[in-house]
Amino acid sequence: MAVNHSSGHQSMMIWGAICGPIQYELIIIPLGQRRVLDFINNLYKRGLFPFMGELVEVSVAANGEGLTLMEDSAPIHTGLSSQQWCQNNQINKFTWPPNSPDLNPIENLWFKMNYVFTNLFNPKMMDELSEAIHIIWDTIPFDHLGALLASMSARMLMFLDKNGAPTQWQELYFNITQVFISF
């Protein structure tokens, strides 16, 4: 998501986490803090670890198992430092196929958020961009997140049916859901 103004284009990196119908606070990644060590300090330690800590007891009670982290194959997620940090903190990770954002529920959520952002907001300053992104994130309905999780089995079947090729799930998802933001 980006801000355009007369001096040029600026963008903002964000991080969020969901687990079924539960979401964690959105974290804005500060400019100049996008290296692996920054990622570990700002996101894994500040966001991921506390969120998973809150959920692990619920998960064990519900299904007898702990949690498994689902991330895409971005270099910041697959780098040695990130991998070691997760291992040292007993965070299990899925082995993720490359180029498959249509399988990851949060990627579908980012897609939908971008649609809402593009159609409802026109920020001119970075603080307006931050506010818009938080409004969208904070108004996602509980049942919308649960529906994303419930769609995983259908997505996996589509993925297998296509022998690992892109499934166009985002287009299907976009057509069968409604805009979740209200004012």
Secondary structure as UniProt FT lines:
FT   STRAND          2..5
FT   TURN            6..7
FT   STRAND          8..11
FT   STRAND          13..15
FT   STRAND          18..19
FT   TURN            20..21
FT   STRAND          22..23
FT   STRAND          27..29
FT   TURN            31..32
FT   HELIX           36..39
FT   HELIX           40..48
FT   HELIX           49..63
FT   STRAND          68..69
FT   HELIX           75..78
FT   HELIX           80..88
FT   TURN            89..90
FT   STRAND          92..93
FT   TURN            98..99
FT   HELIX           101..103
FT   HELIX           105..120
FT   HELIX           126..138
FT   HELIX           142..150
FT   HELIX           152..161
FT   TURN            162..164
FT   HELIX           169..176
//
